[in-house]
């Protein structure tokens, strides 16, 4: 009996185990089916993403900002979507496109300086993932049409090796709209139109904007929108130079007196027609209801070539608002709150995490992103997660000043140096040194006078070594605006500009004592109000200063020179890094924007007054050289309250020194995360005459970057004894070319 009972118990246990395993397997199957169904549902919900990127379109070069520019399609799409009025890009082509592709600041890709020229052996870092790669992993079909301008010296640098299934367009920065010839200087020219990884010969005579639009429509026609989501990057060459619009588009702008502006406006109209054709194809082939259309420029306009950033200050290639504030909008039936204007702070790096997460991609493998997911901000109107933007730190571009010291309250300029008589922390600038070559193992960033060296990341570093995103900080805006006075109105009338009443703040330039028409009682009341407001702002700034000091301690302690330590002891301001203000840098935190070094030509350029282009486009875009005579004041620090003063009329660096110090700390923090600048010399192997007259990759795929560090060309000495006849010939040749270019 005992044996029988034991056998029964063993049988029962076996049956129970089989039952439990079968039940568990059924539950596992059900879980898998649920996961598969969820994945399928996510794939069905993946929107089609159409990103339209224009080139050199300024703030004043679109119809909803300037009615003289005829863009009915763009105006309608923007009005029915969300207009991004506080959206920022980079001031030139390559940095903007690199940040769109990687979601990282250019200080983290080694592209801090200038653009990638056709002969330079440079491109996006090979170890960094790109936006099309992440979307491709999420199941998207990825296609690119138009301008690349992110390097092509190796085949591994081509768009088809960076995540795109197909590519049709140009690889260099500027191409002739009909012949597709691209020149890197007056002597080196070649054909630049590519289909995937081969040269696309035989398209001469077709206008590039129309040709790119036709290829985009073919992609939409051949793709099945119900089976697979689509990511299409339509990177139009327009409205970059050369100014070559079809004649039929010039006629509506015949009343414009400036020829360059007339041609430029006509090219904007060709862009509007291209967008109309693309949106028509989206509706025709069944994409539109589940699509997101993003329209953006890559940088500000160049007024010398017909563009306009009015009323913003500056132009393309500068870090004033005219160079970095971009035209952009989002149009989609998927938007929860449409037909509105968003003033949330956004940056071009935000598209990477936003679109990857919107498309159901995985961001865990993308380390060191500087962008934020801003889709809730765009779609639902929520607060932007972005509180600050590092526009750039370029250690190779310094202002021409020899010495400079910055003080808390007042500064006086001289020919050799700038001295200050008030108390506070001074920032002394060493003499300018020429940088010719730097090896990779050395720091390519500028020197901070500290005991602890900043951590450097090589250009070919692994993904795990990418810098983490910095801690967020918040800076309070300036106090409430003062009532206007007659002197202010006179100043505004001299500038030919009438800002809104909200723009003026108490931190704007105060009115001088010449306004003697007011009574003493009014003066005392206004002074008391100003004192109370200044006390409130001082208390707020002290709290912010403590927060920033506690955060800077986490980053690392700095020890300054003995001179600055004594000045800081007098001012009561604790240890802060000494910042080389001759270095070109710009940062935006909250309402505040700080500029150091030479931010570029800072005029407010209204409608164009020049008859033609003063020089070749590659000189304007590449060297970014500015007239030293305009910099005789040797000023290297600017501070603006962009929310209250979006046109950068009032410099507050001398009045709000507390904010200047905090933003200099932020620049020092970002400088610790920079990778070495990669700016190699031109490679003679890139000459198109060696490759059948076309710009193509010239280096082997396994060839490593042999030019380590940076390189600057020396200025060639001009011959003193030049014949007068040669000068006259060149003068008449230039005059003749300008006269011919002004003809329609």
C-alpha positions in Angstrom: 0.0 0.0 0.0 2.8 2.3 0.8 4.4 1.8 -2.6 1.0 2.4 -4.4 0.5 5.6 -2.4 4.0 6.8 -3.2 3.4 6.1 -6.9 0.1 8.0 -6.8 1.8 11.1 -5.2 4.5 11.1 -7.8 2.0 10.9 -10.6 -0.1 13.7 -9.1 3.0 15.9 -8.9 4.0 15.2 -12.5 0.5 16.0 -13.7 0.3 19.3 -11.7 3.7 20.3 -13.1 2.6 19.6 -16.6 -0.6 21.6 -16.0 1.3 24.6 -14.6 3.9 24.6 -17.4 1.1 24.4 -20.0 -0.7 27.3 -18.3 2.5 29.3 -18.1 3.3 28.7 -21.7 -0.2 29.9 -22.7 0.3 33.0 -20.7 3.7 33.6 -22.3 2.1 33.1 -25.7 -0.6 35.6 -24.8 2.0 38.1 -23.6 3.9 37.7 -26.8 0.8 38.2 -28.9 0.0 41.4 -26.9 3.6 42.6 -27.5 3.4 41.8 -31.2 0.0 43.6 -31.5 1.4 46.6 -29.6 4.4 46.7 -31.9 2.1 46.5 -34.9 -0.2 49.2 -33.5 2.9 51.4 -32.9 4.0 50.8 -36.5 0.5 51.8 -37.7 0.7 54.9 -35.6 4.2 55.9 -36.8 3.7 59.2 -38.8 5.3 59.9 -42.1 8.0 62.7 -41.5 8.7 65.2 -44.2 11.4 67.6 -43.3 11.9 70.6 -45.7 15.2 72.4 -45.1 15.9 75.7 -47.0 19.3 77.4 -47.3 20.0 81.0 -46.2 16.3 82.0 -45.8 16.1 85.0 -43.5 13.6 86.0 -40.8 12.1 88.6 -43.2 12.0 86.3 -46.2 8.6 84.7 -45.7 5.1 85.9 -46.3 3.8 85.8 -42.8 6.7 88.1 -41.7 6.9 90.2 -44.8 3.8 90.6 -47.1 6.0 91.7 -50.0 7.4 88.1 -50.3 4.7 86.0 -52.0 4.6 82.6 -50.3 0.9 81.7 -50.2 1.5 77.9 -49.6 4.0 78.5 -46.8 1.7 81.0 -45.2 -1.3 78.7 -45.3 0.6 75.7 -43.9 2.1 77.8 -41.1 -1.3 79.4 -40.2 -2.9 76.0 -40.0 -0.1 74.5 -38.0 2.3 75.9 -35.3 4.6 78.8 -36.1 7.9 78.5 -34.2 8.9 82.1 -33.4 11.6 81.3 -30.8 13.5 78.7 -32.9 17.2 78.8 -33.3 19.7 77.3 -35.8 23.4 77.8 -36.4 24.8 80.8 -38.4 26.3 78.8 -41.3 25.4 75.7 -43.3 27.6 72.8 -42.0 27.0 73.3 -38.2 23.3 73.5 -38.6 23.1 70.3 -40.7 25.4 68.5 -38.4 23.3 69.3 -35.4 20.2 68.3 -37.2 21.7 64.9 -38.2 23.4 64.1 -34.8 21.3 66.0 -32.2 24.6 67.3 -30.7 26.2 70.7 -30.4 29.1 71.3 -32.8 31.5 71.5 -29.9 30.8 67.8 -29.5 31.4 66.9 -33.1 34.6 68.8 -33.8 32.9 71.1 -36.3 33.1 74.3 -34.3 35.0 76.2 -36.9 33.6 77.4 -40.3 32.1 75.0 -42.9 33.4 71.9 -44.6 35.0 73.0 -47.8 34.9 70.7 -50.9 38.7 69.9 -50.7 38.8 69.3 -46.9 39.1 65.6 -45.7 36.4 66.1 -43.1 32.9 64.9 -42.4 30.5 63.8 -39.6 32.3 61.7 -36.9 32.1 58.0 -37.8 31.3 56.9 -34.3 28.2 59.1 -34.0 24.7 57.8 -34.9 22.5 60.0 -37.1 18.8 60.7 -37.2 18.1 58.6 -40.3 19.9 55.7 -38.8 17.7 55.7 -35.7 14.5 56.1 -37.8 15.7 53.3 -40.1 16.0 51.0 -37.0 12.5 52.0 -36.1 11.2 50.7 -39.4 11.3 53.8 -41.5 12.2 54.1 -45.2 14.7 57.0 -45.3 15.4 59.2 -48.3 17.2 62.4 -48.9 17.0 64.9 -51.8 19.0 68.0 -52.1 22.1 69.5 -50.4 24.3 67.5 -48.1 27.3 69.7 -47.2 28.6 67.4 -44.4 31.7 66.1 -46.1 32.3 63.4 -48.8 36.1 62.7 -48.9 35.4 59.0 -48.1 32.5 56.9 -49.2 31.7 56.3 -45.6 30.8 60.0 -45.3 28.1 59.8 -48.0 24.4 60.1 -47.1 23.8 56.5 -48.1 26.4 55.4 -45.5 24.8 57.7 -42.8 21.3 56.1 -42.7 19.6 57.1 -45.9 18.2 54.4 -48.3 18.7 56.8 -51.2 20.2 60.1 -52.0 19.8 62.5 -54.9 21.5 65.9 -54.8 24.7 67.8 -54.3 27.6 67.2 -51.8 29.2 70.6 -51.7 28.0 73.9 -50.3 27.0 75.9 -53.4 26.0 74.7 -56.8 25.0 76.4 -60.0 21.2 75.9 -60.4 21.4 74.9 -64.0 24.8 73.5 -64.8 25.4 71.9 -61.3 29.0 73.2 -61.3 30.5 73.9 -57.9 33.7 75.9 -57.3 36.1 76.0 -54.4 37.7 79.2 -55.4 38.0 80.7 -58.8 40.1 77.9 -60.4 38.8 74.6 -58.9 35.4 73.8 -60.3 33.6 70.5 -60.9 30.2 68.9 -61.5 28.2 68.1 -58.4 25.0 66.2 -58.8 24.8 62.6 -57.4 22.4 59.8 -57.5 23.1 57.6 -54.5 26.9 57.0 -54.8 27.4 57.7 -58.5 27.6 61.0 -60.5 24.3 61.9 -62.1 25.3 63.2 -65.4 22.9 64.5 -68.0 20.7 66.9 -65.9 22.2 70.1 -67.1 19.7 72.8 -68.0 17.1 71.6 -65.4 16.5 74.0 -62.5 17.6 72.4 -59.3 14.6 73.3 -57.2 12.2 71.8 -59.7 14.5 68.8 -60.3 14.7 68.0 -56.5 10.9 68.4 -56.2 10.3 65.9 -59.0 12.6 63.4 -57.3 10.7 63.9 -54.0 7.4 63.3 -55.8 8.7 60.1 -57.4 9.7 58.8 -54.0 6.2 59.5 -52.6 4.7 57.8 -55.6 6.7 54.7 -55.5 6.5 54.2 -51.7 3.5 52.4 -50.1 2.4 54.6 -47.1 0.3 51.8 -45.5 3.1 49.3 -45.2 6.1 51.3 -44.0 6.5 54.8 -42.6 8.6 57.3 -44.6 11.2 59.9 -43.6 12.0 62.3 -46.4 14.5 65.1 -46.0 14.1 67.6 -48.8 17.1 69.8 -48.4 16.6 72.5 -51.0 19.6 74.4 -52.4 17.5 77.5 -52.6 17.8 80.3 -51.7 21.6 80.1 -51.5 23.8 81.9 -54.0 24.2 82.1 -56.9 21.0 84.1 -57.5 19.5 82.3 -60.5 15.7 82.3 -60.5 13.7 81.4 -63.7 12.7 84.6 -65.4 9.0 83.9 -65.0 9.3 84.1 -61.2 11.0 87.5 -61.4 8.1 89.4 -63.0 5.9 89.6 -59.8 8.8 91.4 -58.1 9.5 93.8 -60.9 8.8 96.8 -58.6 11.7 96.0 -56.3 14.5 98.5 -57.1 17.3 96.3 -55.7 18.2 93.6 -58.3 19.6 91.1 -55.8 16.6 91.4 -53.6 14.3 90.9 -56.7 16.1 87.7 -57.7 16.2 86.4 -54.1 12.4 87.0 -53.7 11.8 85.1 -56.9 13.8 82.2 -55.6 11.7 82.1 -52.4 8.7 81.8 -54.7 10.2 78.8 -56.3 10.5 77.2 -52.9 6.9 78.0 -52.2 5.8 76.3 -55.4 8.0 73.3 -54.5 6.3 72.9 -51.1 2.9 73.2 -52.8 3.8 70.3 -55.2 5.1 68.1 -52.3 2.0 68.7 -50.1 -0.2 67.9 -53.1 1.6 64.6 -53.6 1.2 63.8 -49.9 -2.5 64.2 -50.2 -2.7 62.4 -53.6 -0.8 59.3 -52.5 -2.3 58.9 -49.0 0.4 60.3 -46.7 -1.2 63.5 -45.5 -3.5 62.3 -42.7 -0.7 60.6 -40.9 2.1 63.0 -41.7 4.2 65.6 -40.0 5.6 68.4 -42.2 8.5 70.4 -40.7 9.8 73.5 -42.5 13.0 75.1 -41.4 15.9 77.3 -42.6 19.5 76.3 -41.9 20.7 79.8 -40.9 20.0 83.5 -41.3 20.1 85.4 -44.6 23.0 87.3 -46.2 21.7 90.8 -47.0 24.5 91.3 -49.5 23.0 88.6 -51.6 19.4 89.7 -51.4 18.3 88.2 -48.1 16.8 90.1 -45.2 16.7 89.4 -41.5 15.0 92.7 -40.6 14.3 93.7 -37.9 16.8 91.3 -36.3 20.4 92.3 -35.9 23.2 90.8 -37.9 23.4 88.4 -40.8 24.5 84.9 -41.9 27.7 83.9 -40.3 27.2 86.0 -37.1 25.9 85.1 -33.7 23.4 88.0 -33.5 19.8 87.1 -33.8 19.7 87.7 -37.5 22.2 84.8 -38.0 20.8 82.3 -35.5 17.1 82.8 -35.2 15.4 80.8 -37.9 12.1 80.7 -39.8 10.3 77.4 -39.0 6.8 75.9 -38.6 5.2 72.5 -38.1 2.1 71.5 -40.0 0.3 68.2 -39.2 -3.2 66.8 -38.7 -1.7 65.0 -35.7 -1.2 68.3 -33.8 -3.4 68.6 -30.8 -3.3 72.4 -30.7 -3.1 74.0 -34.1 -3.4 77.4 -35.6 -1.2 79.1 -33.1 2.2 80.8 -32.6 4.6 79.1 -30.2 7.2 81.2 -28.4 8.8 78.2 -26.6 12.6 78.1 -26.8 13.6 75.5 -29.4 16.8 74.5 -31.2 17.7 72.5 -34.3 19.3 69.8 -32.1 15.8 69.1 -30.7 14.6 67.5 -33.9 16.8 64.3 -33.3 15.2 63.1 -30.1 11.8 64.6 -31.0 11.5 62.7 -34.3 13.0 59.5 -33.1 10.6 59.3 -30.2 7.7 60.3 -32.3 8.6 57.6 -34.8 8.8 54.9 -32.0 12.6 54.7 -32.1 15.1 53.9 -29.4 17.1 56.8 -27.9 19.0 54.7 -25.3 21.8 54.0 -27.7 22.2 57.7 -28.5 24.6 58.9 -25.8 25.4 62.6 -25.3 22.5 64.2 -27.0 22.1 67.9 -26.6 18.6 68.0 -27.9 15.3 67.6 -26.1 12.0 65.9 -27.0 9.8 69.0 -27.8 6.8 67.3 -29.4 4.6 67.9 -26.3 5.7 71.6 -26.6 4.8 71.8 -30.3 1.7 69.6 -30.3 0.1 70.4 -27.0 1.6 73.8 -26.1 3.4 72.6 -23.0 6.4 74.3 -21.5 9.6 73.7 -23.4 12.1 71.4 -21.6 14.9 73.5 -23.1 16.1 76.4 -20.9 19.4 77.3 -22.6 21.2 77.1 -25.9 24.9 77.0 -26.5 25.3 78.7 -29.9 29.0 77.9 -30.1 32.5 78.1 -28.7 35.0 78.6 -31.5 38.6 78.8 -30.1 40.1 79.4 -33.5 38.2 82.6 -34.1 39.3 85.4 -31.8 38.6 89.1 -31.8 41.4 91.3 -33.1 41.9 93.0 -29.7 45.3 92.7 -28.2 44.4 93.0 -24.5 41.1 93.4 -22.8 39.7 93.6 -19.2 36.1 93.4 -18.3 34.7 94.9 -15.2 31.5 94.9 -13.3 30.1 98.4 -13.9 32.1 100.7 -16.3 34.7 100.2 -18.9 36.8 102.7 -20.8 38.7 101.9 -24.0 42.1 102.9 -25.2 44.3 101.9 -28.2 46.2 99.2 -26.3 44.0 98.1 -23.5 40.7 98.6 -21.6 40.8 99.7 -18.0 38.1 99.9 -15.3 38.0 101.9 -12.2 35.2 100.2 -10.3 35.4 97.2 -8.0 34.7 93.7 -9.3 36.1 90.7 -11.0 38.2 91.6 -14.0 38.7 89.2 -16.9 42.1 89.8 -18.5 42.7 88.5 -22.0 46.1 87.4 -23.2 47.6 88.5 -26.5 46.4 86.9 -29.6 48.4 84.0 -30.9 48.3 82.5 -34.4 47.2 78.9 -34.4 48.7 76.9 -37.3 48.6 73.3 -36.3 47.5 71.4 -33.2 47.9 67.6 -32.6 45.1 65.5 -31.5 46.6 64.7 -28.1 46.8 68.4 -27.2 44.0 70.7 -26.3 42.5 72.5 -29.2 40.3 74.6 -26.9 41.6 77.8 -25.4 43.3 77.8 -22.0 41.4 78.4 -18.8 43.6 79.6 -15.9 42.7 76.7 -13.7 44.5 74.0 -11.8 42.2 71.2 -13.0 42.4 70.5 -16.7 39.0 70.1 -18.5 38.2 66.6 -19.7 38.8 66.3 -23.4 37.1 63.8 -25.8 38.9 62.8 -29.0 37.0 63.1 -32.3 37.0 59.3 -32.8 36.0 58.6 -29.2 33.5 55.8 -28.3 29.8 56.6 -27.8 30.1 55.9 -24.1 32.4 58.8 -23.8 30.0 61.4 -25.1 29.4 64.2 -22.6 26.3 64.2 -20.6 23.7 67.0 -20.9 24.5 69.9 -18.5 22.3 70.7 -15.5 19.5 73.1 -16.2 19.6 76.6 -14.8 17.1 79.3 -14.7 17.8 83.0 -14.9 15.2 85.5 -13.9 14.3 88.1 -16.6 15.0 91.8 -16.2 12.7 94.0 -14.1 9.5 95.4 -15.5 9.7 98.1 -18.1 10.0 101.8 -17.4 7.7 104.4 -18.8 9.0 105.9 -22.1 10.7 109.3 -22.1 11.3 111.8 -24.9 15.0 111.0 -25.1 14.2 107.4 -25.7 11.7 108.2 -28.4 14.3 110.5 -30.1 16.9 107.7 -30.0 14.4 105.3 -31.6 13.5 107.7 -34.3 17.2 108.0 -35.1 17.4 104.3 -35.5 14.3 104.2 -37.8 12.7 101.6 -35.6 9.7 101.6 -33.2 9.8 98.7 -30.8 6.8 97.6 -28.8 6.2 99.0 -25.4 7.0 95.6 -23.8 10.5 95.6 -25.1 11.9 98.3 -22.8 13.1 97.2 -19.4 14.5 99.0 -16.5 17.8 97.5 -17.3 17.9 99.2 -20.7 20.1 102.3 -21.0 19.0 104.9 -18.6 18.1 108.4 -19.8 20.8 111.0 -19.2 20.4 114.1 -17.0 19.6 116.3 -19.9 15.9 115.7 -19.4 15.7 118.7 -17.0 12.1 119.4 -17.9 10.8 117.1 -15.2 10.2 118.2 -11.6 12.2 117.0 -8.6 9.2 115.3 -7.1 8.8 113.1 -10.2 12.5 112.3 -10.1 12.4 111.2 -6.5 9.4 108.9 -7.0 10.9 107.3 -10.0 14.2 106.9 -8.2 12.4 105.2 -5.3 10.6 102.8 -7.7 13.9 102.0 -9.4 15.6 101.4 -6.1 12.8 99.0 -5.0 12.9 97.2 -8.3 16.7 96.9 -8.2 16.6 95.5 -4.7 14.2 92.9 -5.8 16.3 91.9 -8.7 19.4 91.9 -6.6 17.8 89.5 -4.1 16.7 87.2 -7.0 20.1 87.3 -8.6 21.8 86.4 -5.3 19.6 83.3 -5.0 20.4 82.4 -8.6 24.1 83.0 -8.0 24.1 80.6 -5.0 22.4 78.0 -7.1 24.9 78.3 -9.9 27.8 78.3 -7.4 26.5 75.0 -5.9 26.2 73.5 -9.4 29.6 74.7 -10.4 31.1 73.0 -7.4 29.8 69.7 -8.8 31.6 70.4 -12.1 34.9 71.3 -10.5 36.7 73.9 -8.5 38.6 76.7 -10.2 41.6 78.6 -8.9 42.3 81.9 -10.6 45.3 84.1 -10.7 46.3 86.2 -7.7 45.2 89.4 -9.3 41.7 88.1 -10.0 41.6 86.5 -6.5 42.2 89.9 -4.9 39.5 91.5 -7.1 37.1 88.8 -6.2 37.8 89.2 -2.6 36.9 92.8 -2.8 33.7 92.1 -4.7 32.7 89.2 -2.5 32.3 86.9 -5.5 33.7 83.5 -4.8 35.8 81.4 -7.1 34.9 81.7 -10.8 36.8 80.7 -13.9 38.8 83.3 -15.8 37.2 83.4 -19.3 39.0 84.4 -22.4 36.5 86.9 -23.7 38.4 87.3 -27.0 37.2 83.9 -28.0 34.1 83.8 -30.1 31.3 82.3 -28.1 27.6 82.8 -27.6 25.1 81.3 -25.1 21.4 81.8 -24.4 19.9 81.0 -21.0 16.3 81.9 -20.4 15.7 85.5 -21.4 19.4 86.3 -21.5 22.0 86.0 -24.2 25.7 86.5 -23.8 28.2 87.1 -26.6 32.0 87.1 -26.3 34.8 87.7 -28.7 33.8 88.9 -32.2 30.2 87.9 -32.9 30.3 89.2 -36.4 29.0 92.2 -38.3 26.3 93.6 -36.0 24.4 96.1 -38.1 20.6 96.2 -38.5 20.3 95.8 -42.3 16.9 96.8 -43.7 16.1 96.5 -47.4 19.2 96.1 -49.5 21.1 99.1 -50.6 24.1 97.6 -52.4 23.7 97.1 -56.2 25.6 93.8 -56.3 27.5 91.2 -54.3 30.8 92.6 -52.8 33.0 89.7 -53.6 32.6 86.0 -54.1 30.3 83.9 -52.0 33.1 81.6 -50.7 34.9 84.7 -49.2 31.8 85.7 -47.4 30.9 82.3 -46.1 34.3 80.8 -45.5 36.6 83.4 -43.9 33.9 85.3 -42.0 36.4 88.2 -41.9 35.2 91.5 -40.6 36.4 95.0 -40.8 38.8 95.7 -37.9 38.0 99.5 -38.2 34.5 98.8 -36.9 36.0 97.1 -33.8 38.1 100.0 -32.6 36.1 100.0 -29.4 37.6 96.6 -28.6 34.5 95.4 -26.8 34.3 91.6 -26.3 31.3 91.1 -23.9 27.7 91.8 -24.8 24.5 90.9 -22.8 21.0 91.2 -24.0 17.5 90.4 -22.6 16.2 88.8 -25.8 12.6 88.5 -24.5 12.4 92.2 -23.7 14.8 93.3 -26.5 14.6 90.8 -29.3 16.4 93.1 -31.7 19.5 93.5 -29.5 19.4 97.3 -29.2 20.5 97.6 -25.6 23.6 96.1 -24.3 23.3 95.3 -20.5 26.7 93.8 -19.8 27.8 96.8 -17.7 24.5 96.9 -15.7 23.8 93.2 -15.1 27.2 91.9 -14.2 25.7 89.2 -12.0 24.1 87.7 -15.1 27.3 88.0 -17.1 29.2 86.1 -14.4 26.7 83.3 -14.4 26.7 82.9 -18.2 30.5 83.0 -18.2 30.4 80.1 -15.8 28.1 78.2 -18.2 30.6 78.8 -21.1 33.4 77.5 -18.9 31.3 74.4 -18.1 30.6 73.7 -21.8 34.2 74.3 -22.6 35.1 71.3 -20.4 33.0 69.0 -22.6 34.4 70.1 -26.0 36.2 67.8 -28.4 39.2 69.1 -30.4 38.4 71.2 -33.4 38.9 69.3 -36.6 39.7 71.7 -39.4 42.2 70.0 -41.8 44.0 71.6 -44.7 42.9 71.1 -48.3 43.8 67.8 -49.9 45.1 68.2 -53.5 43.7 64.8 -54.4 40.2 66.3 -54.3 40.8 68.2 -57.5 37.8 67.4 -59.9 40.2 67.3 -62.9 41.6 64.1 -61.4 38.1 62.5 -61.3 36.6 63.2 -64.6 35.5 66.7 -63.8 33.2 65.9 -60.8 33.4 66.2 -57.1 33.6 62.7 -55.7 35.2 60.9 -52.7 38.9 60.7 -53.2 40.2 58.9 -50.1 40.0 55.2 -49.3 37.4 54.0 -46.9 40.0 52.5 -44.6 42.1 55.6 -44.6 42.1 57.3 -41.2 42.1 61.0 -40.6 45.7 61.8 -41.0 45.4 65.5 -40.5 45.1 65.8 -36.7 44.0 69.0 -35.2 43.5 72.3 -37.0 45.0 74.3 -39.7 44.9 77.9 -40.8 46.1 79.2 -44.1 48.7 82.0 -43.9 48.0 85.2 -45.7 50.0 85.4 -48.9 52.1 88.5 -49.3 51.1 90.7 -52.2 53.6 91.9 -54.6 54.5 95.5 -54.1 55.3 96.4 -57.6 52.1 95.8 -59.6 51.6 97.4 -63.0 48.9 100.1 -63.2 47.6 98.5 -66.3 46.9 95.3 -64.5 44.9 97.2 -61.8 42.9 99.0 -64.5 42.1 95.7 -66.2 40.9 94.1 -63.0 38.8 97.2 -62.2 37.0 97.2 -65.5 36.6 93.5 -65.4 34.8 93.7 -62.0 32.7 96.6 -63.2 31.6 94.7 -66.3 30.7 91.6 -64.3 28.6 93.6 -61.9 26.8 95.4 -64.7 26.0 92.0 -66.3 24.9 90.5 -63.0 22.4 93.3 -62.5 20.7 92.5 -65.8 17.6 90.3 -65.6 
